[in-house]
Amino acid sequence: MASSRGLVADFERAFEEFFDEMLIDRWKCATHAVEFERAQVIDHPDRYEVRVVAVGVDPAKIQAEVSGQRLAVRVPDKLGGTLESSFAFSDSIDGEASTAKWSEGTLVITLPKKKGRRIALKAS
C-alpha cells in the first residue's frame, strides 16, 4: 500500500506542476495580452500618441513599426511567442519623426502627422 500512495502523490505533484505551468502561465499571459490590447490612442491636432501598458516586458524586446497610416507593436509573451497589436490612423504618419519612450511599464509612442503639401497652380 505504501508504494501506491507514493505513486498517487507523484501523480498529484506532476498534475499540479502541469496545471501551474500550462494553464496558470497561459492564463497570466492572456491577462497580459488583454492589457496589451487595451492601448490608449490620443488624437492631437499635430500627432497621434499611443500608450501601451506592457508590465514585465523587457523594453529592448519591443518592436514598433510605422508604415503609411499604420503602426504595429510587437511584444514577447511569457510562452516565447509574440503578441501584436496594429493601429490604423486616418492621417498619414511621419515615420522618420516618430519617437518611443518607455516609463514604468508603459510604452508611449508619438507619431507626428504628415502635413499636406499645397500645390501651386500655374497659369497656362
Secondary structure, 3 states (H helix, E strand, C coil): CHHHHHHHHHHHHHHHHHHHHHHHHHHHHHHHHHHHHCCEEEECCCEEEEEEECCCCCHHHCEEEEECCEEEEEEECCCCCEEEEEEECCCCECHHHCEEEEECCEEEEEEEECCCCCCCCCCC
